[in-house]
Amino acid sequence: MGENNIRRIVLASTQGAGDDWSHLSPLMKAIIKMSNLDAGFTDHDGVDQAVRSSGADWTLVRAVALSDKPTTNPVHAAERGTGKPATRINRTALADFMLDAVEQNTWVRQAPLVWNARG
């Protein structure tokens, strides 16, 4: 990115990655640590650290559980601690949110949690 003077990057991340780990329930942390999910979280943590230290205008979009179920519910995005997230987000809605973040230059140097469906 630096060689080509690209400043903006928007990446899909996950709820609980990086500094969001402390917000997960003890049960969820145990499930992650005792399963193969731990390797994925290790990767997300590494990306989180690299992007934050890159000097780029980054956005780490922290998705709740992904779903293929259609939904008409709008996407909600919030910094952790400013709202209670639902449990799922439609994959298409997540992609749309990420494209909007690039095109509208929003959520720069932030890691919003995103969701649009309950249960």
Protein Blocks (a to p, Z undefined) as FASTA:
>chain_A
ZZnopabdcddddehiajllmmpcfklmmmmmmmmklmmmmmmmmmmmmmmmnopacddd
ddddddfbdcfbdcddddehiaccdfbdcfklmmmmmmmmmmnopaihiacdddfbeZZ
